[in-house]
Amino acid sequence: MIVTLDHLRRAPGFGVRDGFCAQGGREWFAYYGLDWNAFVRDGIDAELLQATGDALALHVIAFAREEAARGQQ
């Protein structure tokens, strides 16, 4: 499964508003040595995100899977 920037921006957040900002996403990707530009362009395989074990990654993956189960991308 491919997780996209749209998933990141629309996933229910841990705060008042849904989604996560691009700036925080860039920093998060840099922290884990992941390619932000490739993610923006092509998305990223959920397994790569899952391998980080990070709660944010697992949260966005779960949201993307829920969307897929409802027939949304």
PDB file of N, CA, C, O and CB in Angstrom:
ATOM      1  N   MET A   1       0.830  -1.172   0.000  1.00  0.00           N
ATOM      2  CA  MET A   1       0.000   0.000   0.000  1.00  0.00           C
ATOM      3  C   MET A   1       0.880   1.243   0.000  1.00  0.00           C
ATOM      4  O   MET A   1       1.908   1.293   0.675  1.00  0.00           O
ATOM      5  CB  MET A   1      -0.947  -0.006   1.202  1.00  0.00           C
ATOM      6  N   ILE A   2       0.461   2.238  -0.764  1.00  0.00           N
ATOM      7  CA  ILE A   2       1.198   3.493  -0.843  1.00  0.00           C
ATOM      8  C   ILE A   2       0.497   4.548   0.012  1.00  0.00           C
ATOM      9  O   ILE A   2      -0.706   4.775  -0.114  1.00  0.00           O
ATOM     10  CB  ILE A   2       1.322   3.970  -2.316  1.00  0.00           C
ATOM     11  N   VAL A   3       1.264   5.173   0.868  1.00  0.00           N
ATOM     12  CA  VAL A   3       0.778   6.279   1.697  1.00  0.00           C
ATOM     13  C   VAL A   3       1.207   7.563   0.998  1.00  0.00           C
ATOM     14  O   VAL A   3       2.353   7.696   0.568  1.00  0.00           O
ATOM     15  CB  VAL A   3       1.340   6.203   3.185  1.00  0.00           C
ATOM     16  N   THR A   4       0.275   8.503   0.892  1.00  0.00           N
ATOM     17  CA  THR A   4       0.543   9.733   0.150  1.00  0.00           C
ATOM     18  C   THR A   4       0.535  10.968   1.045  1.00  0.00           C
ATOM     19  O   THR A   4       0.144  10.914   2.211  1.00  0.00           O
ATOM     20  CB  THR A   4      -0.477   9.900  -0.954  1.00  0.00           C
ATOM     21  N   LEU A   5       0.971  12.064   0.474  1.00  0.00           N
ATOM     22  CA  LEU A   5       0.926  13.345   1.170  1.00  0.00           C
ATOM     23  C   LEU A   5      -0.514  13.692   1.534  1.00  0.00           C
ATOM     24  O   LEU A   5      -0.765  14.272   2.590  1.00  0.00           O
ATOM     25  CB  LEU A   5       1.548  14.459   0.301  1.00  0.00           C
ATOM     26  N   ASP A   6      -1.444  13.345   0.682  1.00  0.00           N
ATOM     27  CA  ASP A   6      -2.853  13.597   0.969  1.00  0.00           C
ATOM     28  C   ASP A   6      -3.284  12.871   2.243  1.00  0.00           C
ATOM     29  O   ASP A   6      -4.026  13.429   3.051  1.00  0.00           O
ATOM     30  CB  ASP A   6      -3.730  13.159  -0.217  1.00  0.00           C
ATOM     31  N   HIS A   7      -2.829  11.644   2.425  1.00  0.00           N
ATOM     32  CA  HIS A   7      -3.131  10.924   3.668  1.00  0.00           C
ATOM     33  C   HIS A   7      -2.577  11.691   4.875  1.00  0.00           C
ATOM     34  O   HIS A   7      -3.263  11.867   5.882  1.00  0.00           O
ATOM     35  CB  HIS A   7      -2.540   9.488   3.625  1.00  0.00           C
ATOM     36  N   LEU A   8      -1.347  12.136   4.755  1.00  0.00           N
ATOM     37  CA  LEU A   8      -0.708  12.865   5.856  1.00  0.00           C
ATOM     38  C   LEU A   8      -1.489  14.134   6.186  1.00  0.00           C
ATOM     39  O   LEU A   8      -1.677  14.463   7.358  1.00  0.00           O
ATOM     40  CB  LEU A   8       0.751  13.217   5.499  1.00  0.00           C
ATOM     41  N   ARG A   9      -1.938  14.837   5.168  1.00  0.00           N
ATOM     42  CA  ARG A   9      -2.654  16.098   5.374  1.00  0.00           C
ATOM     43  C   ARG A   9      -4.076  15.910   5.892  1.00  0.00           C
ATOM     44  O   ARG A   9      -4.630  16.820   6.508  1.00  0.00           O
ATOM     45  CB  ARG A   9      -2.694  16.869   4.088  1.00  0.00           C
ATOM     46  N   ARG A  10      -4.674  14.744   5.651  1.00  0.00           N
ATOM     47  CA  ARG A  10      -6.063  14.522   6.044  1.00  0.00           C
ATOM     48  C   ARG A  10      -6.247  13.608   7.252  1.00  0.00           C
ATOM     49  O   ARG A  10      -7.345  13.534   7.804  1.00  0.00           O
ATOM     50  CB  ARG A  10      -6.804  13.954   4.898  1.00  0.00           C
ATOM     51  N   ALA A  11      -5.202  12.918   7.667  1.00  0.00           N
ATOM     52  CA  ALA A  11      -5.323  11.993   8.807  1.00  0.00           C
ATOM     53  C   ALA A  11      -5.762  12.756  10.045  1.00  0.00           C
ATOM     54  O   ALA A  11      -5.268  13.851  10.316  1.00  0.00           O
ATOM     55  CB  ALA A  11      -3.981  11.260   9.076  1.00  0.00           C
ATOM     56  N   PRO A  12      -6.689  12.177  10.792  1.00  0.00           N
ATOM     57  CA  PRO A  12      -7.083  12.842  12.039  1.00  0.00           C
ATOM     58  C   PRO A  12      -5.845  13.100  12.895  1.00  0.00           C
ATOM     59  O   PRO A  12      -5.048  12.197  13.149  1.00  0.00           O
ATOM     60  CB  PRO A  12      -8.120  11.983  12.824  1.00  0.00           C
ATOM     61  N   GLY A  13      -5.705  14.326  13.323  1.00  0.00           N
ATOM     62  CA  GLY A  13      -4.514  14.706  14.071  1.00  0.00           C
ATOM     63  C   GLY A  13      -4.609  14.375  15.538  1.00  0.00           C
ATOM     64  O   GLY A  13      -5.616  13.851  16.015  1.00  0.00           O
ATOM     65  N   PHE A  14      -3.575  14.680  16.224  1.00  0.00           N
ATOM     66  CA  PHE A  14      -3.536  14.474  17.658  1.00  0.00           C
ATOM     67  C   PHE A  14      -3.944  15.750  18.390  1.00  0.00           C
ATOM     68  O   PHE A  14      -3.939  15.811  19.619  1.00  0.00           O
ATOM     69  CB  PHE A  14      -2.139  14.026  18.096  1.00  0.00           C
ATOM     70  N   GLY A  15      -4.298  16.763  17.607  1.00  0.00           N
ATOM     71  CA  GLY A  15      -4.692  18.045  18.181  1.00  0.00           C
ATOM     72  C   GLY A  15      -6.099  18.413  17.762  1.00  0.00           C
ATOM     73  O   GLY A  15      -6.931  17.543  17.507  1.00  0.00           O
ATOM     74  N   VAL A  16      -6.355  19.691  17.693  1.00  0.00           N
ATOM     75  CA  VAL A  16      -7.682  20.203  17.384  1.00  0.00           C
ATOM     76  C   VAL A  16      -8.041  19.987  15.916  1.00  0.00           C
ATOM     77  O   VAL A  16      -9.184  19.651  15.604  1.00  0.00           O
ATOM     78  CB  VAL A  16      -7.764  21.680  17.728  1.00  0.00           C
ATOM     79  N   ARG A  17      -7.091  20.176  15.025  1.00  0.00           N
ATOM     80  CA  ARG A  17      -7.356  20.068  13.588  1.00  0.00           C
ATOM     81  C   ARG A  17      -6.848  18.751  13.026  1.00  0.00           C
ATOM     82  O   ARG A  17      -5.879  18.177  13.522  1.00  0.00           O
ATOM     83  CB  ARG A  17      -6.714  21.230  12.841  1.00  0.00           C
ATOM     84  N   ASP A  18      -7.527  18.280  11.972  1.00  0.00           N
ATOM     85  CA  ASP A  18      -7.069  17.076  11.282  1.00  0.00           C
ATOM     86  C   ASP A  18      -5.833  17.396  10.454  1.00  0.00           C
ATOM     87  O   ASP A  18      -5.571  18.547  10.104  1.00  0.00           O
ATOM     88  CB  ASP A  18      -8.187  16.496  10.385  1.00  0.00           C
ATOM     89  N   GLY A  19      -5.092  16.355  10.158  1.00  0.00           N
ATOM     90  CA  GLY A  19      -3.941  16.485   9.279  1.00  0.00           C
ATOM     91  C   GLY A  19      -2.681  16.929   9.994  1.00  0.00           C
ATOM     92  O   GLY A  19      -2.704  17.370  11.143  1.00  0.00           O
ATOM     93  N   PHE A  20      -1.596  16.797   9.280  1.00  0.00           N
ATOM     94  CA  PHE A  20      -0.285  17.172   9.777  1.00  0.00           C
ATOM     95  C   PHE A  20       0.360  18.095   8.764  1.00  0.00           C
ATOM     96  O   PHE A  20       0.165  17.919   7.561  1.00  0.00           O
ATOM     97  CB  PHE A  20       0.600  15.926  10.043  1.00  0.00           C
ATOM     98  N   CYS A  21       1.113  19.063   9.215  1.00  0.00           N
ATOM     99  CA  CYS A  21       1.684  20.081   8.326  1.00  0.00           C
ATOM    100  C   CYS A  21       2.878  19.530   7.549  1.00  0.00           C
ATOM    101  O   CYS A  21       3.558  18.596   7.977  1.00  0.00           O
ATOM    102  CB  CYS A  21       2.110  21.316   9.133  1.00  0.00           C
ATOM    103  N   ALA A  22       3.101  20.143   6.399  1.00  0.00           N
ATOM    104  CA  ALA A  22       4.205  19.727   5.537  1.00  0.00           C
ATOM    105  C   ALA A  22       5.559  19.972   6.206  1.00  0.00           C
ATOM    106  O   ALA A  22       6.460  19.142   6.089  1.00  0.00           O
ATOM    107  CB  ALA A  22       4.139  20.469   4.200  1.00  0.00           C
ATOM    108  N   GLN A  23       5.712  21.091   6.899  1.00  0.00           N
ATOM    109  CA  GLN A  23       6.986  21.383   7.554  1.00  0.00           C
ATOM    110  C   GLN A  23       7.345  20.303   8.570  1.00  0.00           C
ATOM    111  O   GLN A  23       8.479  19.825   8.604  1.00  0.00           O
ATOM    112  CB  GLN A  23       6.929  22.750   8.240  1.00  0.00           C
ATOM    113  N   GLY A  24       6.385  19.926   9.388  1.00  0.00           N
ATOM    114  CA  GLY A  24       6.632  18.854  10.348  1.00  0.00           C
ATOM    115  C   GLY A  24       6.910  17.538   9.643  1.00  0.00           C
ATOM    116  O   GLY A  24       7.732  16.745  10.102  1.00  0.00           O
ATOM    117  N   GLY A  25       6.233  17.304   8.539  1.00  0.00           N
ATOM    118  CA  GLY A  25       6.465  16.095   7.751  1.00  0.00           C
ATOM    119  C   GLY A  25       7.879  16.039   7.212  1.00  0.00           C
ATOM    120  O   GLY A  25       8.536  14.999   7.264  1.00  0.00           O
ATOM    121  N   ARG A  26       8.347  17.178   6.688  1.00  0.00           N
ATOM    122  CA  ARG A  26       9.733  17.240   6.180  1.00  0.00           C
ATOM    123  C   ARG A  26      10.725  16.890   7.281  1.00  0.00           C
ATOM    124  O   ARG A  26      11.651  16.105   7.077  1.00  0.00           O
ATOM    125  CB  ARG A  26      10.047  18.646   5.615  1.00  0.00           C
ATOM    126  N   GLU A  27      10.516  17.481   8.443  1.00  0.00           N
ATOM    127  CA  GLU A  27      11.420  17.229   9.568  1.00  0.00           C
ATOM    128  C   GLU A  27      11.358  15.769  10.002  1.00  0.00           C
ATOM    129  O   GLU A  27      12.382  15.160  10.309  1.00  0.00           O
ATOM    130  CB  GLU A  27      11.074  18.144  10.751  1.00  0.00           C
ATOM    131  N   TRP A  28      10.155  15.217  10.024  1.00  0.00           N
ATOM    132  CA  TRP A  28       9.974  13.829  10.418  1.00  0.00           C
ATOM    133  C   TRP A  28      10.699  12.903   9.433  1.00  0.00           C
ATOM    134  O   TRP A  28      11.409  11.987   9.847  1.00  0.00           O
ATOM    135  CB  TRP A  28       8.470  13.479  10.492  1.00  0.00           C
ATOM    136  N   PHE A  29      10.518  13.143   8.139  1.00  0.00           N
ATOM    137  CA  PHE A  29      11.186  12.330   7.119  1.00  0.00           C
ATOM    138  C   PHE A  29      12.702  12.443   7.253  1.00  0.00           C
ATOM    139  O   PHE A  29      13.405  11.438   7.153  1.00  0.00           O
ATOM    140  CB  PHE A  29      10.743  12.759   5.706  1.00  0.00           C
ATOM    141  N   ALA A  30      13.210  13.647   7.476  1.00  0.00           N
ATOM    142  CA  ALA A  30      14.659  13.831   7.640  1.00  0.00           C
ATOM    143  C   ALA A  30      15.164  13.053   8.855  1.00  0.00           C
ATOM    144  O   ALA A  30      16.223  12.429   8.790  1.00  0.00           O
ATOM    145  CB  ALA A  30      15.005  15.334   7.787  1.00  0.00           C
ATOM    146  N   TYR A  31      14.428  13.084   9.946  1.00  0.00           N
ATOM    147  CA  TYR A  31      14.822  12.376  11.163  1.00  0.00           C
ATOM    148  C   TYR A  31      15.013  10.884  10.895  1.00  0.00           C
ATOM    149  O   TYR A  31      15.936  10.265  11.423  1.00  0.00           O
ATOM    150  CB  TYR A  31      13.775  12.583  12.262  1.00  0.00           C
ATOM    151  N   TYR A  32      14.133  10.313  10.070  1.00  0.00           N
ATOM    152  CA  TYR A  32      14.208   8.881   9.772  1.00  0.00           C
ATOM    153  C   TYR A  32      14.989   8.571   8.492  1.00  0.00           C
ATOM    154  O   TYR A  32      15.042   7.417   8.066  1.00  0.00           O
ATOM    155  CB  TYR A  32      12.815   8.315   9.658  1.00  0.00           C
ATOM    156  N   GLY A  33      15.584   9.576   7.886  1.00  0.00           N
ATOM    157  CA  GLY A  33      16.393   9.362   6.688  1.00  0.00           C
ATOM    158  C   GLY A  33      15.574   8.959   5.473  1.00  0.00           C
ATOM    159  O   GLY A  33      16.062   8.242   4.600  1.00  0.00           O
ATOM    160  N   LEU A  34      14.324   9.422   5.417  1.00  0.00           N
ATOM    161  CA  LEU A  34      13.445   9.117   4.298  1.00  0.00           C
ATOM    162  C   LEU A  34      13.411  10.299   3.340  1.00  0.00           C
ATOM    163  O   LEU A  34      13.619  11.441   3.750  1.00  0.00           O
ATOM    164  CB  LEU A  34      12.024   8.775   4.792  1.00  0.00           C
ATOM    165  N   ASP A  35      13.153  10.033   2.079  1.00  0.00           N
ATOM    166  CA  ASP A  35      13.178  11.048   1.030  1.00  0.00           C
ATOM    167  C   ASP A  35      11.830  11.775   0.941  1.00  0.00           C
ATOM    168  O   ASP A  35      10.859  11.242   0.405  1.00  0.00           O
ATOM    169  CB  ASP A  35      13.529  10.407  -0.325  1.00  0.00           C
ATOM    170  N   TRP A  36      11.790  12.987   1.470  1.00  0.00           N
ATOM    171  CA  TRP A  36      10.562  13.783   1.466  1.00  0.00           C
ATOM    172  C   TRP A  36      10.092  14.080   0.042  1.00  0.00           C
ATOM    173  O   TRP A  36       8.906  13.947  -0.258  1.00  0.00           O
ATOM    174  CB  TRP A  36      10.778  15.091   2.228  1.00  0.00           C
ATOM    175  N   ASN A  37      11.009  14.479  -0.833  1.00  0.00           N
ATOM    176  CA  ASN A  37      10.626  14.837  -2.200  1.00  0.00           C
ATOM    177  C   ASN A  37      10.027  13.654  -2.951  1.00  0.00           C
ATOM    178  O   ASN A  37       9.063  13.821  -3.698  1.00  0.00           O
ATOM    179  CB  ASN A  37      11.831  15.370  -2.960  1.00  0.00           C
ATOM    180  N   ALA A  38      10.584  12.472  -2.763  1.00  0.00           N
ATOM    181  CA  ALA A  38      10.023  11.272  -3.394  1.00  0.00           C
ATOM    182  C   ALA A  38       8.634  10.983  -2.828  1.00  0.00           C
ATOM    183  O   ALA A  38       7.729  10.589  -3.564  1.00  0.00           O
ATOM    184  CB  ALA A  38      10.958  10.050  -3.181  1.00  0.00           C
ATOM    185  N   PHE A  39       8.468  11.180  -1.526  1.00  0.00           N
ATOM    186  CA  PHE A  39       7.170  10.982  -0.899  1.00  0.00           C
ATOM    187  C   PHE A  39       6.129  11.927  -1.485  1.00  0.00           C
ATOM    188  O   PHE A  39       5.023  11.503  -1.819  1.00  0.00           O
ATOM    189  CB  PHE A  39       7.273  11.182   0.610  1.00  0.00           C
ATOM    190  N   VAL A  40       6.473  13.192  -1.611  1.00  0.00           N
ATOM    191  CA  VAL A  40       5.543  14.176  -2.168  1.00  0.00           C
ATOM    192  C   VAL A  40       5.170  13.788  -3.591  1.00  0.00           C
ATOM    193  O   VAL A  40       4.005  13.888  -3.978  1.00  0.00           O
ATOM    194  CB  VAL A  40       6.159  15.594  -2.138  1.00  0.00           C
ATOM    195  N   ARG A  41       6.138  13.354  -4.360  1.00  0.00           N
ATOM    196  CA  ARG A  41       5.924  13.012  -5.765  1.00  0.00           C
ATOM    197  C   ARG A  41       5.183  11.685  -5.942  1.00  0.00           C
ATOM    198  O   ARG A  41       4.246  11.599  -6.736  1.00  0.00           O
ATOM    199  CB  ARG A  41       7.255  12.952  -6.486  1.00  0.00           C
ATOM    200  N   ASP A  42       5.600  10.647  -5.203  1.00  0.00           N
ATOM    201  CA  ASP A  42       5.130   9.282  -5.480  1.00  0.00           C
ATOM    202  C   ASP A  42       4.438   8.588  -4.312  1.00  0.00           C
ATOM    203  O   ASP A  42       3.863   7.514  -4.489  1.00  0.00           O
ATOM    204  CB  ASP A  42       6.278   8.452  -5.908  1.00  0.00           C
ATOM    205  N   GLY A  43       4.483   9.179  -3.134  1.00  0.00           N
ATOM    206  CA  GLY A  43       4.023   8.465  -1.956  1.00  0.00           C
ATOM    207  C   GLY A  43       5.129   7.547  -1.465  1.00  0.00           C
ATOM    208  O   GLY A  43       6.235   7.539  -2.007  1.00  0.00           O
ATOM    209  N   ILE A  44       4.817   6.772  -0.431  1.00  0.00           N
ATOM    210  CA  ILE A  44       5.815   5.863   0.140  1.00  0.00           C
ATOM    211  C   ILE A  44       5.119   4.567   0.541  1.00  0.00           C
ATOM    212  O   ILE A  44       3.966   4.571   0.973  1.00  0.00           O
ATOM    213  CB  ILE A  44       6.538   6.513   1.371  1.00  0.00           C
ATOM    214  N   ASP A  45       5.826   3.482   0.394  1.00  0.00           N
ATOM    215  CA  ASP A  45       5.273   2.189   0.771  1.00  0.00           C
ATOM    216  C   ASP A  45       5.034   2.152   2.274  1.00  0.00           C
ATOM    217  O   ASP A  45       5.909   2.519   3.059  1.00  0.00           O
ATOM    218  CB  ASP A  45       6.214   1.042   0.340  1.00  0.00           C
ATOM    219  N   ALA A  46       3.864   1.713   2.665  1.00  0.00           N
ATOM    220  CA  ALA A  46       3.499   1.664   4.083  1.00  0.00           C
ATOM    221  C   ALA A  46       4.493   0.848   4.895  1.00  0.00           C
ATOM    222  O   ALA A  46       4.723   1.148   6.067  1.00  0.00           O
ATOM    223  CB  ALA A  46       2.102   1.082   4.248  1.00  0.00           C
ATOM    224  N   GLU A  47       5.081  -0.169   4.301  1.00  0.00           N
ATOM    225  CA  GLU A  47       6.048  -0.997   5.035  1.00  0.00           C
ATOM    226  C   GLU A  47       7.273  -0.198   5.456  1.00  0.00           C
ATOM    227  O   GLU A  47       7.828  -0.431   6.530  1.00  0.00           O
ATOM    228  CB  GLU A  47       6.479  -2.186   4.182  1.00  0.00           C
ATOM    229  N   LEU A  48       7.702   0.748   4.611  1.00  0.00           N
ATOM    230  CA  LEU A  48       8.846   1.582   4.980  1.00  0.00           C
ATOM    231  C   LEU A  48       8.505   2.475   6.163  1.00  0.00           C
ATOM    232  O   LEU A  48       9.322   2.656   7.066  1.00  0.00           O
ATOM    233  CB  LEU A  48       9.297   2.437   3.788  1.00  0.00           C
ATOM    234  N   LEU A  49       7.306   3.029   6.159  1.00  0.00           N
ATOM    235  CA  LEU A  49       6.886   3.845   7.296  1.00  0.00           C
ATOM    236  C   LEU A  49       6.735   2.984   8.545  1.00  0.00           C
ATOM    237  O   LEU A  49       7.169   3.368   9.631  1.00  0.00           O
ATOM    238  CB  LEU A  49       5.563   4.569   6.984  1.00  0.00           C
ATOM    239  N   GLN A  50       6.127   1.832   8.383  1.00  0.00           N
ATOM    240  CA  GLN A  50       5.895   0.942   9.523  1.00  0.00           C
ATOM    241  C   GLN A  50       7.214   0.524  10.176  1.00  0.00           C
ATOM    242  O   GLN A  50       7.287   0.350  11.392  1.00  0.00           O
ATOM    243  CB  GLN A  50       5.111  -0.302   9.076  1.00  0.00           C
ATOM    244  N   ALA A  51       8.234   0.369   9.370  1.00  0.00           N
ATOM    245  CA  ALA A  51       9.538  -0.061   9.893  1.00  0.00           C
ATOM    246  C   ALA A  51      10.132   0.948  10.873  1.00  0.00           C
ATOM    247  O   ALA A  51      10.990   0.594  11.682  1.00  0.00           O
ATOM    248  CB  ALA A  51      10.510  -0.287   8.743  1.00  0.00           C
ATOM    249  N   THR A  52       9.680   2.208  10.806  1.00  0.00           N
ATOM    250  CA  THR A  52      10.189   3.195  11.765  1.00  0.00           C
ATOM    251  C   THR A  52       9.665   2.906  13.168  1.00  0.00           C
ATOM    252  O   THR A  52      10.314   3.248  14.157  1.00  0.00           O
ATOM    253  CB  THR A  52       9.793   4.621  11.336  1.00  0.00           C
ATOM    254  N   GLY A  53       8.489   2.276  13.257  1.00  0.00           N
ATOM    255  CA  GLY A  53       7.875   2.012  14.548  1.00  0.00           C
ATOM    256  C   GLY A  53       7.309   3.263  15.204  1.00  0.00           C
ATOM    257  O   GLY A  53       6.834   3.209  16.338  1.00  0.00           O
ATOM    258  N   ASP A  54       7.357   4.374  14.507  1.00  0.00           N
ATOM    259  CA  ASP A  54       6.910   5.653  15.042  1.00  0.00           C
ATOM    260  C   ASP A  54       5.382   5.726  15.104  1.00  0.00           C
ATOM    261  O   ASP A  54       4.698   5.269  14.188  1.00  0.00           O
ATOM    262  CB  ASP A  54       7.459   6.799  14.193  1.00  0.00           C
ATOM    263  N   ALA A  55       4.857   6.297  16.176  1.00  0.00           N
ATOM    264  CA  ALA A  55       3.408   6.392  16.365  1.00  0.00           C
ATOM    265  C   ALA A  55       2.739   7.195  15.253  1.00  0.00           C
ATOM    266  O   ALA A  55       1.648   6.836  14.810  1.00  0.00           O
ATOM    267  CB  ALA A  55       3.097   7.024  17.714  1.00  0.00           C
ATOM    268  N   LEU A  56       3.367   8.271  14.797  1.00  0.00           N
ATOM    269  CA  LEU A  56       2.800   9.067  13.709  1.00  0.00           C
ATOM    270  C   LEU A  56       2.683   8.218  12.450  1.00  0.00           C
ATOM    271  O   LEU A  56       1.647   8.232  11.785  1.00  0.00           O
ATOM    272  CB  LEU A  56       3.664  10.320  13.436  1.00  0.00           C
ATOM    273  N   ALA A  57       3.726   7.489  12.124  1.00  0.00           N
ATOM    274  CA  ALA A  57       3.701   6.636  10.934  1.00  0.00           C
ATOM    275  C   ALA A  57       2.588   5.603  11.036  1.00  0.00           C
ATOM    276  O   ALA A  57       1.837   5.405  10.080  1.00  0.00           O
ATOM    277  CB  ALA A  57       5.056   5.937  10.742  1.00  0.00           C
ATOM    278  N   LEU A  58       2.476   4.956  12.166  1.00  0.00           N
ATOM    279  CA  LEU A  58       1.454   3.929  12.342  1.00  0.00           C
ATOM    280  C   LEU A  58       0.054   4.531  12.270  1.00  0.00           C
ATOM    281  O   LEU A  58      -0.868   3.900  11.753  1.00  0.00           O
ATOM    282  CB  LEU A  58       1.651   3.206  13.677  1.00  0.00           C
ATOM    283  N   HIS A  59      -0.107   5.731  12.780  1.00  0.00           N
ATOM    284  CA  HIS A  59      -1.389   6.425  12.733  1.00  0.00           C
ATOM    285  C   HIS A  59      -1.783   6.753  11.286  1.00  0.00           C
ATOM    286  O   HIS A  59      -2.922   6.516  10.885  1.00  0.00           O
ATOM    287  CB  HIS A  59      -1.328   7.710  13.574  1.00  0.00           C
ATOM    288  N   VAL A  60      -0.854   7.292  10.517  1.00  0.00           N
ATOM    289  CA  VAL A  60      -1.150   7.660   9.125  1.00  0.00           C
ATOM    290  C   VAL A  60      -1.389   6.410   8.281  1.00  0.00           C
ATOM    291  O   VAL A  60      -2.250   6.421   7.400  1.00  0.00           O
ATOM    292  CB  VAL A  60       0.007   8.498   8.524  1.00  0.00           C
ATOM    293  N   ILE A  61      -0.651   5.344   8.531  1.00  0.00           N
ATOM    294  CA  ILE A  61      -0.875   4.079   7.814  1.00  0.00           C
ATOM    295  C   ILE A  61      -2.278   3.557   8.109  1.00  0.00           C
ATOM    296  O   ILE A  61      -2.988   3.140   7.194  1.00  0.00           O
ATOM    297  CB  ILE A  61       0.192   3.018   8.214  1.00  0.00           C
ATOM    298  N   ALA A  62      -2.677   3.578   9.362  1.00  0.00           N
ATOM    299  CA  ALA A  62      -4.017   3.106   9.728  1.00  0.00           C
ATOM    300  C   ALA A  62      -5.081   3.929   9.018  1.00  0.00           C
ATOM    301  O   ALA A  62      -6.068   3.379   8.529  1.00  0.00           O
ATOM    302  CB  ALA A  62      -4.224   3.173  11.255  1.00  0.00           C
ATOM    303  N   PHE A  63      -4.889   5.242   8.959  1.00  0.00           N
ATOM    304  CA  PHE A  63      -5.837   6.106   8.253  1.00  0.00           C
ATOM    305  C   PHE A  63      -5.885   5.750   6.769  1.00  0.00           C
ATOM    306  O   PHE A  63      -6.969   5.647   6.195  1.00  0.00           O
ATOM    307  CB  PHE A  63      -5.455   7.590   8.434  1.00  0.00           C
ATOM    308  N   ALA A  64      -4.729   5.561   6.147  1.00  0.00           N
ATOM    309  CA  ALA A  64      -4.679   5.215   4.723  1.00  0.00           C
ATOM    310  C   ALA A  64      -5.376   3.879   4.460  1.00  0.00           C
ATOM    311  O   ALA A  64      -6.069   3.727   3.454  1.00  0.00           O
ATOM    312  CB  ALA A  64      -3.218   5.156   4.235  1.00  0.00           C
ATOM    313  N   ARG A  65      -5.195   2.925   5.350  1.00  0.00           N
ATOM    314  CA  ARG A  65      -5.857   1.621   5.197  1.00  0.00           C
ATOM    315  C   ARG A  65      -7.375   1.751   5.345  1.00  0.00           C
ATOM    316  O   ARG A  65      -8.128   1.110   4.611  1.00  0.00           O
ATOM    317  CB  ARG A  65      -5.312   0.617   6.233  1.00  0.00           C
ATOM    318  N   GLU A  66      -7.820   2.568   6.282  1.00  0.00           N
ATOM    319  CA  GLU A  66      -9.257   2.805   6.442  1.00  0.00           C
ATOM    320  C   GLU A  66      -9.840   3.433   5.173  1.00  0.00           C
ATOM    321  O   GLU A  66     -10.919   3.054   4.718  1.00  0.00           O
ATOM    322  CB  GLU A  66      -9.524   3.716   7.665  1.00  0.00           C
ATOM    323  N   GLU A  67      -9.111   4.395   4.615  1.00  0.00           N
ATOM    324  CA  GLU A  67      -9.543   5.027   3.378  1.00  0.00           C
ATOM    325  C   GLU A  67      -9.638   4.016   2.246  1.00  0.00           C
ATOM    326  O   GLU A  67     -10.603   4.027   1.482  1.00  0.00           O
ATOM    327  CB  GLU A  67      -8.592   6.149   2.997  1.00  0.00           C
ATOM    328  N   ALA A  68      -8.652   3.152   2.136  1.00  0.00           N
ATOM    329  CA  ALA A  68      -8.638   2.126   1.089  1.00  0.00           C
ATOM    330  C   ALA A  68      -9.810   1.153   1.268  1.00  0.00           C
ATOM    331  O   ALA A  68     -10.432   0.733   0.293  1.00  0.00           O
ATOM    332  CB  ALA A  68      -7.296   1.355   1.106  1.00  0.00           C
ATOM    333  N   ALA A  69     -10.099   0.807   2.512  1.00  0.00           N
ATOM    334  CA  ALA A  69     -11.203  -0.124   2.783  1.00  0.00           C
ATOM    335  C   ALA A  69     -12.547   0.486   2.389  1.00  0.00           C
ATOM    336  O   ALA A  69     -13.486  -0.230   2.041  1.00  0.00           O
ATOM    337  CB  ALA A  69     -11.222  -0.517   4.273  1.00  0.00           C
ATOM    338  N   ARG A  70     -12.627   1.809   2.447  1.00  0.00           N
ATOM    339  CA  ARG A  70     -13.862   2.496   2.034  1.00  0.00           C
ATOM    340  C   ARG A  70     -13.848   2.822   0.543  1.00  0.00           C
ATOM    341  O   ARG A  70     -14.769   3.469   0.043  1.00  0.00           O
ATOM    342  CB  ARG A  70     -14.052   3.786   2.846  1.00  0.00           C
ATOM    343  N   GLY A  71     -12.815   2.383  -0.168  1.00  0.00           N
ATOM    344  CA  GLY A  71     -12.724   2.628  -1.599  1.00  0.00           C
ATOM    345  C   GLY A  71     -12.182   3.978  -1.967  1.00  0.00           C
ATOM    346  O   GLY A  71     -12.297   4.400  -3.118  1.00  0.00           O
ATOM    347  N   GLN A  72     -11.579   4.681  -0.995  1.00  0.00           N
ATOM    348  CA  GLN A  72     -10.962   5.961  -1.251  1.00  0.00           C
ATOM    349  C   GLN A  72      -9.466   5.786  -1.320  1.00  0.00           C
ATOM    350  O   GLN A  72      -8.925   4.784  -0.852  1.00  0.00           O
ATOM    351  CB  GLN A  72     -11.344   6.980  -0.181  1.00  0.00           C
ATOM    352  N   GLN A  73      -8.797   6.761  -1.903  1.00  0.00           N
ATOM    353  CA  GLN A  73      -7.345   6.660  -2.020  1.00  0.00           C
ATOM    354  C   GLN A  73      -6.659   7.479  -1.004  1.00  0.00           C
ATOM    355  O   GLN A  73      -5.429   7.507  -0.962  1.00  0.00           O
ATOM    356  CB  GLN A  73      -6.888   7.066  -3.369  1.00  0.00           C
TER     357      GLN A  73
END
